[in-house]
Amino acid sequence: MSKDPIKIDAIINGEKYKVEKQEPRENPTHPDEIVGYAPVNSREDTVKAIDVARETFITWRESPMDDRVERMRKAIQKIKDQTPEIAELLSREHGKPLYDSEGEIAVSLMWMEYACDNVQEVLKNEVQEHDSGKTIISRDAIGVVSAITPWNYPLSLSTIKMAPALLAGNTMVLKPSPLAPLAVSKVCEIISDEFPPGVLNLVHGEADVGVELTSNPKVAKIAFTGGTETAKHIMKSAADTIKNMTLELGGNDAAIVLKDFDVNDERAMRRLVISNFLTAGQICMIAKRIYVDRAIYDEFVEKYIDAANKWIRVGDPFGDNVTIGPVNNQKQVEHVQNLIDDAEGKGAKVIKLGEIMDEDLFEQGYFMHPTVVLGANQDDPIVKEEQFGPTVPILSFKDEQDAIRLANDSIYGLTSSVWGKEEHAVDVAKHIQAGTTMINTAAVQGLDVRFPFGGVKQSGIGREYGDEGLLAYTDTHVINIPDDKDLPYIPE
Ligand code: NAD
């Protein structure tokens, strides 16, 4: 589906902000096709956007909440109306199949609607009359929010920040990843058009723009989703001005398969395969290492491979029946392939899974043959590191204590899953260090925007989604009105 490349612009103060320097975004399915061009903004452009956002904040924070909600609902309707075009653009620039792009838009809208439905109740002033007077607890907007997002879920990871931030009365400068900047720009344009100029600003670029967004003294909060290494730079960059931060980072999520998991349950087995390979494994919360009770290991592996061979159909994101597209970029292909080669070199067995729907296309694009890796060790990079691609190691454990130890033996703690009889699985889940643990499902299949999402350990700080995800864009402001204003122990 070759088309003329589209051009997008930055948005500063409600207007398209044009710059000479443009970066092409290729189509990972056919890398010789340019899907569009995104601007490469400078630090000076970024300062302009931050200045505008800071100026606009002074009035926007005082605007009525009803008005903010109404504006956001109009934007939601427009995104709904334009879903087919946005999904198509996302699949072309990202490589994920069309159903996956539509799913991402649906989740984005679900969260934006949740935010609109609940923000007034969650952020309303709490007034307490008590034995020593009266206290008002108000949830105030923080100021200018810098939002920095990755390429894997560019729409949902941007709207997860935009909706609560703007509804709470903050202004924002958002920087998407240059590896998927186009569809998110369309969504930002729609939202920005519904709000007063300067409330939502958009800049494009790489680390230098990111450094300005995270160090500028006028920025009050950073909302970042991306890699743990990048987050370390961001924390250092923000240290001089002590900024509020929500960090959603990498994960290496364990799936523990207990002895009482029914390996003949085809639906459950397919869910597990999807939990490993959806979006070609490029999801922070995908199950990235499977630990199986050694009592059922051999049977499990056989049935897992059967299920994977049925579900995995690699091909054109617009092709019929395709479940997995290419990887988003060449660097990611190399990273994943290096991990597989390293494991194979150390004696692990690598088994190819699924069907390649079009061999010629497979050779052209950033495709990888999905694989399962057997016989790797806990300390091998394929188990220890985040692969972020279509491969998964399966290991065994001897008892539940061992399984819990192996799952927790990671610098990460984003999500995890336990597979088996429900009560038993919940018992094991309680011992896992993670922001979310899912029972008999995993990854986005177990995601619910009504509940807080985020990581422990080096997977992040703070929560998005749920009421915590709304409160995350506010400062708590206490107004205290004691009956007796003088303290008894201070002499007159
Ligand atoms: P990345 O960290 O390379 O980039 C993320 C964003 O940070 C991009 O917009 C990038 O341009 C920007 N950036 C790069 N250097 C910067 C700097 N010095 N200062 C400020 N910004 C900078 O991540 P990625 O490769 O785009 O995404 C993949 C990673 O994101 C994986 O580790 C994945 O697990 C993680 N992720 C986490 C979640 C979550 O919710 N926890 C969700 C999706 C992805």
Residues whose N, C-alpha, C, O or C-beta is under 5 A from the ligand:
A	BS01	NAD	I148 T149 P150 W151 K175 P176 S177 G205 E206 A207 G210 V211 T225 G226 G227 T228 T230 H233 E248 L249 G250 G251 C284 S459
